[in-house]
Amino acid sequence: MKLSTAGTSSRHGLITGVVCLALAAVVAAMASLNVALPDIARATHASQTDLVWVIDAYSLAFAALLLPAGGIGDRYGRRVALVIGLVIFGGGSAVAMTASSSSELIALRAIIGVGAALVMPATLSTITGTFPADKRTRAVSTWAAVAGGAAVLGLVTSGALLTVFSWRSIFGLNVLLSALALFGTLRFVPESADPDAPPLDIPGAVIAVLALVALVFSVIEAPTHGWLAARTIAGLMLAIVLLVAFVAWERRLAAPLLDPRVFAQRSLSAGSLSIFIQFFAFFGYTFVILQYLQFVRGVTPLTAAVQVLPMALAMMPTARLAPRLTARFGTRWVCAAGLALLAAGLAIISQLQTDSSYWPMLAGLLIVGVGMGASHLGGTISEHANTAFVTAMHVALLTAAAVSLTAAAVVVVLLARRTELGPNGSLQAAVGRGAGSD
């Protein structure tokens, strides 16, 4: 359904605000626990591999279920999907506040990720399915800016909470945000669905989930068991076989979950690749730099989060400006310039040493933020993302690849320092001064 044009500007603003709040909650949850890893390690006696799983269980469930979740929203209603997703997200977070072991946290983070998978595609498809064309591009650009900046803002908020409360308060923040978004959804967001949506491709969804699980599990566990171990090689080969099977299956269907032929559209392929590169860099950088700031530089969680905040402050206004830049200079040049700036900023950050001042890091962060904001391609997404499936396509690609490959790099780096971090890859030695914290 399309909203009436008379007196709808404020209503469009309210809808945008509500869906962006829901989006911010699920995106922030991808990175918000990073600043709390030392506290979680002390409280749960988690190994380094356990901590990686605490972070990645959420992202894995999130990415693996985005495609079917988007289809559910299209077929049965985006508002319904958003409400159910927020209930699962908030309820899982409430239970996570009582967790006492890393195993419980991993399982609950996966459940929370299921809720996030329902929420994220519904937020964008609500905009593209209910807003008129003249309002859509600006709203989608706002959505893209929130998607990029929420993770960093979540880190800052989490760092502030940790100065007063325990790591459990981060899950409490999830509960609060999901409750506010749920109220706003029930009050302001209209129902929308595609009456011609095809039946859900359940076999395709199962194959995709199994492929992503096999890939991520094999990569995360590889540093522990060995990259050339039989279980690692078998897991990676299984993932490849399943991904090939997924493509073959989807090509046979008249209404596939994800039609591989859609990537023949050059603008869509370029947008997917651009977003993939951005978030691959972002989440890998965020995980590592926060450990660098806390373990090497010895700063508090709040200080660490604040020190990476300039990236979001540069990214969000640039993303809002990106549609105008694209209209003037063309998508190709704006996207290319943004990715070049992203690479330049990361190159500056890569030169940091144990005794480096903050200024080189700040310069790199500002450049990275501008680059990510310029290459978000909000206008291009709005042209194509008329259903949740396209959102799911973008995010499943970027999240699955970023989580799997970045987790491997992080584990390799940290395990190489295991003599500094403590026995069995544990963080106990590095953070022992707060032993007993809960």
C-alpha positions in Angstrom: 0.0 0.0 0.0 1.1 3.6 -0.6 0.4 6.3 1.9 -1.8 9.2 0.8 0.1 12.3 -0.3 -2.0 14.7 1.8 -0.4 15.6 5.1 1.9 12.6 5.1 5.4 14.2 5.5 5.3 14.0 9.3 4.1 10.4 9.1 6.8 9.5 6.7 9.3 11.0 9.2 7.8 9.0 12.0 8.0 5.8 10.0 11.5 6.5 9.0 12.4 7.2 12.6 10.9 4.0 13.9 12.4 1.6 11.3 15.8 3.3 11.8 15.6 2.8 15.5 14.9 -0.9 15.0 17.7 -1.0 12.4 20.1 0.7 14.8 19.3 -1.8 17.6 20.1 -4.9 15.5 23.2 -3.3 13.8 24.6 -2.0 17.1 24.3 -5.5 18.5 26.7 -6.8 15.9 29.6 -4.9 17.5 28.4 -3.6 20.9 29.9 -6.6 22.8 33.4 -6.0 21.5 34.2 -3.5 24.2 32.9 -5.9 26.8 35.1 -8.9 25.8 37.5 -8.5 28.7 34.7 -8.4 31.3 32.9 -11.4 29.6 36.2 -13.3 29.7 36.6 -12.7 33.4 33.0 -13.5 34.3 32.6 -16.7 32.1 36.2 -17.9 31.9 35.8 -17.9 28.1 38.6 -19.0 25.8 39.5 -16.8 22.8 37.6 -19.1 20.5 34.6 -18.9 22.8 34.8 -15.1 22.6 34.9 -15.1 18.9 31.8 -17.4 18.9 30.0 -15.0 21.3 30.4 -12.3 18.7 29.9 -14.4 15.6 27.0 -16.5 16.7 24.8 -13.5 16.3 26.1 -12.5 12.9 26.0 -16.0 11.6 22.3 -16.5 12.5 21.7 -13.0 11.2 23.3 -13.6 7.8 22.1 -17.1 7.3 18.4 -16.3 7.9 18.2 -13.0 6.1 17.1 -14.4 2.8 14.2 -16.5 4.1 13.3 -13.8 6.6 13.0 -11.2 3.8 10.7 -13.6 2.0 8.5 -14.1 5.0 8.1 -10.3 5.4 7.2 -10.0 1.7 4.6 -12.8 1.8 3.0 -12.4 5.2 3.6 -8.7 6.0 6.6 -6.5 6.8 5.0 -5.1 9.9 4.3 -8.6 11.2 7.9 -9.7 10.5 9.2 -6.5 12.3 7.0 -7.1 15.4 8.0 -10.8 15.7 11.6 -10.0 15.1 11.7 -7.3 17.8 10.0 -9.6 20.3 12.6 -12.3 19.7 15.5 -9.8 19.7 14.3 -8.2 23.0 13.2 -11.4 24.6 16.5 -13.1 23.8 18.4 -10.2 25.1 16.5 -10.2 28.4 17.4 -13.9 29.0 21.0 -13.2 28.0 21.2 -10.8 31.0 21.1 -13.9 33.2 23.7 -16.0 31.4 26.6 -17.3 33.5 28.6 -19.2 30.9 30.0 -18.7 27.4 27.9 -21.5 26.1 24.7 -19.9 27.2 25.8 -16.6 25.7 26.7 -18.2 22.4 23.3 -19.9 22.2 21.4 -16.8 23.2 23.3 -14.6 20.8 22.3 -16.9 18.0 18.6 -16.6 19.1 18.9 -12.8 19.2 20.4 -13.0 15.6 17.2 -14.8 14.5 15.2 -11.9 15.6 17.6 -9.5 13.9 17.2 -11.4 10.6 13.5 -10.7 10.7 13.9 -7.0 11.6 16.5 -5.8 9.2 14.9 -6.6 5.8 11.5 -5.5 7.1 12.9 -2.0 7.9 14.1 -1.3 4.4 11.2 -3.0 2.6 8.8 -1.0 4.7 10.3 2.2 3.3 10.5 0.9 -0.3 7.0 -0.6 -0.1 5.1 2.3 1.4 6.9 5.5 0.5 6.3 7.4 -2.8 9.3 7.6 -5.2 10.0 11.3 -4.3 10.4 10.4 -0.6 12.1 7.0 -1.1 15.7 8.0 -2.0 16.1 10.3 0.9 14.6 7.8 3.4 16.9 5.0 2.0 19.9 7.3 2.3 19.0 7.8 6.0 18.6 4.1 6.4 22.1 3.5 4.9 23.6 6.1 7.2 22.1 4.5 10.2 23.2 1.1 9.1 26.7 2.3 8.8 26.9 4.5 11.9 24.9 2.5 14.4 27.6 0.0 15.1 30.0 2.7 16.2 27.4 4.5 18.2 26.5 1.2 19.9 30.2 0.8 20.9 30.2 4.2 22.5 26.9 3.6 24.4 28.2 0.2 25.5 31.5 1.7 26.7 29.5 4.3 28.7 27.4 1.6 30.3 30.5 -0.4 31.3 31.8 2.5 33.3 28.9 2.1 35.7 27.3 -1.3 35.1 28.4 -4.8 34.1 28.5 -6.3 30.6 24.9 -7.5 31.2 23.7 -3.9 30.8 24.5 -4.1 27.1 21.8 -6.7 26.7 19.5 -4.5 28.8 20.1 -1.7 26.2 18.9 -4.1 23.6 15.7 -4.7 25.5 15.1 -1.0 25.9 15.7 -0.3 22.2 13.6 -3.2 21.0 10.7 -2.1 23.3 10.8 1.4 22.0 10.9 0.2 18.4 8.1 -2.2 19.1 5.9 0.5 20.5 6.6 2.7 17.5 6.0 -0.1 15.0 2.6 -0.9 16.5 1.7 2.8 16.7 3.0 4.3 13.4 4.2 1.7 10.9 1.5 0.5 8.3 1.2 -3.1 7.2 2.5 -3.9 3.7 3.0 -7.1 1.8 3.4 -8.3 -1.7 0.1 -10.1 -2.7 1.9 -11.7 -5.6 4.9 -13.0 -3.5 5.8 -16.5 -4.5 5.9 -19.4 -2.0 8.9 -19.6 0.2 11.8 -21.6 -1.2 12.4 -23.7 1.8 14.9 -26.2 0.2 17.0 -23.2 -1.0 16.9 -21.6 2.4 18.0 -24.8 4.1 20.9 -25.2 1.7 22.0 -21.6 2.1 21.9 -21.8 5.9 23.9 -25.1 5.9 26.5 -23.6 3.5 27.1 -20.5 5.6 27.2 -22.5 8.9 29.8 -24.9 7.4 31.9 -22.0 6.0 31.9 -19.9 9.2 32.3 -22.8 11.6 35.3 -24.2 9.6 37.0 -20.9 9.4 36.5 -19.9 13.1 37.7 -23.3 14.3 40.6 -23.6 11.9 43.2 -21.7 14.0 42.5 -24.1 16.9 42.5 -27.4 14.9 44.8 -26.4 12.0 44.1 -25.0 8.6 45.2 -28.3 7.0 43.4 -30.5 9.5 41.0 -33.0 7.9 38.0 -31.5 9.7 38.9 -28.0 8.4 39.4 -29.1 4.8 36.2 -31.2 4.9 34.2 -28.4 6.3 35.4 -25.9 3.7 34.8 -28.4 0.9 31.3 -29.0 2.2 30.6 -25.3 2.2 31.8 -25.0 -1.4 29.6 -27.9 -2.5 26.6 -26.5 -0.7 27.1 -23.1 -2.2 27.3 -24.6 -5.7 24.2 -26.7 -5.0 22.4 -23.5 -3.9 23.2 -21.7 -7.1 22.2 -24.7 -9.2 18.9 -25.1 -7.3 18.0 -21.5 -7.5 18.6 -21.4 -11.3 16.1 -24.1 -11.7 13.2 -22.3 -10.0 10.7 -19.9 -11.5 10.6 -18.0 -8.2 13.9 -18.5 -6.5 14.9 -17.3 -3.1 17.8 -15.5 -4.7 18.2 -15.6 -8.4 21.9 -15.7 -9.3 21.1 -14.0 -12.6 20.2 -10.8 -10.8 23.9 -10.1 -10.5 23.9 -9.5 -14.3 22.6 -6.0 -13.4 25.9 -4.1 -13.2 24.6 -1.4 -10.9 23.3 -4.0 -8.4 26.5 -6.1 -8.6 28.6 -2.9 -8.1 26.5 -1.9 -5.1 26.7 -5.4 -3.6 30.5 -5.4 -4.0 30.8 -1.9 -2.6 28.8 -2.8 0.5 30.7 -6.1 0.9 34.0 -4.3 0.9 32.9 -1.6 3.3 31.6 -3.9 6.0 34.3 -6.5 5.5 36.7 -3.7 6.4 34.6 -2.2 9.1 33.8 -5.2 11.3 37.3 -6.6 10.9 38.8 -3.3 11.8 36.4 -2.7 14.7 37.1 -6.0 16.4 40.9 -5.6 16.2 41.2 -1.9 17.0 39.2 -2.2 20.2 41.5 -5.0 21.4 44.5 -2.8 20.4 43.2 0.2 22.3 42.3 -1.8 25.5 45.1 -4.4 25.7 48.0 -2.5 24.1 47.2 1.1 24.8 45.5 0.3 28.2 42.4 2.6 27.7 39.0 2.0 29.3 36.1 0.6 27.2 34.4 4.0 27.0 37.6 5.7 25.9 38.2 3.0 23.3 34.7 3.4 21.9 34.9 7.2 21.9 38.2 7.1 20.0 36.5 5.3 17.1 33.4 7.5 17.1 34.8 10.0 14.6 34.4 7.4 11.9 30.6 7.4 12.4 30.5 11.2 12.7 32.1 11.5 9.3 30.2 8.7 7.7 26.6 9.7 8.5 26.5 13.2 7.0 28.5 12.0 4.0 25.9 9.2 3.4 23.2 11.8 3.5 25.1 13.9 0.9 25.9 10.9 -1.3 22.6 11.0 -3.4 23.4 14.6 -4.5 27.0 13.7 -5.3 25.8 10.7 -7.3 23.3 12.8 -9.2 26.1 15.3 -10.1 29.1 13.1 -10.8 27.5 9.6 -11.4 27.4 6.5 -9.2 30.6 5.0 -10.7 32.8 8.0 -9.7 31.3 8.5 -6.3 31.5 4.9 -5.4 35.1 4.5 -6.7 36.2 7.6 -4.8 34.6 6.4 -1.6 36.3 3.0 -1.8 39.6 4.7 -2.6 39.2 6.8 0.5 38.3 3.8 2.5 41.5 2.1 1.4 43.6 5.2 2.1 42.2 5.5 5.6 42.8 1.9 6.5 46.4 2.2 5.1 47.0 5.0 7.6 45.5 3.1 10.5 47.6 0.0 9.6 50.8 2.0 10.5 49.8 2.4 14.2 52.5 1.2 16.7 52.3 0.6 20.4 53.5 4.1 21.1 51.7 5.9 18.3 49.7 9.1 19.2 46.0 9.3 18.6 46.3 11.8 15.7 47.2 9.4 12.9 44.4 7.1 14.0 42.0 10.0 14.0 43.0 11.0 10.5 42.5 7.5 9.2 39.1 7.2 10.9 37.8 10.4 9.3 39.0 9.3 5.9 37.4 5.9 6.4 34.1 7.5 7.5 33.9 9.7 4.5 34.8 6.8 2.2 32.1 4.5 3.6 29.5 7.3 3.5 30.3 8.1 -0.1 30.1 4.5 -1.3 26.9 3.4 0.5 25.0 3.9 -2.7 21.7 4.6 -1.0 20.1 6.0 -4.2 21.2 2.9 -6.2 19.7 0.6 -3.5 16.4 2.5 -3.5 16.1 1.9 -7.2 16.3 -1.8 -6.9 15.3 -2.7 -3.3 11.5 -2.9 -3.8 11.4 -6.1 -1.8 13.1 -7.3 1.3 14.9 -9.9 -0.8 17.3 -7.4 -2.3 18.2 -6.1 1.2 18.8 -9.7 2.3 21.0 -10.3 -0.7 23.2 -7.4 0.1 23.5 -8.0 3.8 23.8 -11.8 3.6 26.8 -11.4 1.3 28.6 -8.8 3.4 27.8 -10.3 6.8 28.6 -13.9 6.0 31.9 -13.1 4.3 33.0 -10.4 6.8 32.2 -12.6 9.8 33.8 -15.7 8.4 37.0 -14.2 7.0 37.5 -11.6 9.6 37.0 -14.0 12.5 39.8 -16.1 11.0 42.1 -13.2 10.8 41.3 -12.1 14.4 41.8 -15.5 15.9 45.1 -16.0 14.1 46.4 -12.6 15.3 45.3 -13.2 18.9 46.4 -16.7 19.1 49.8 -15.6 17.9 49.9 -13.5 21.1 48.6 -16.3 23.4 51.6 -16.1 25.6 50.7 -12.5 26.3 47.0 -13.2 26.7 47.3 -16.1 29.0 47.1 -19.9 28.9 44.8 -21.7 26.4 44.2 -18.5 24.5 42.3 -17.0 27.5 42.2 -13.3 28.2 42.6 -13.9 31.9 46.2 -12.8 32.2 45.6 -9.6 30.3 42.6 -8.6 32.2 43.2 -10.3 35.5 43.2 -7.0 37.4 39.4 -7.1 37.4 39.0 -10.8 38.2 35.6 -11.6 39.6 33.8 -8.9 37.8 30.3 -9.8 36.7 
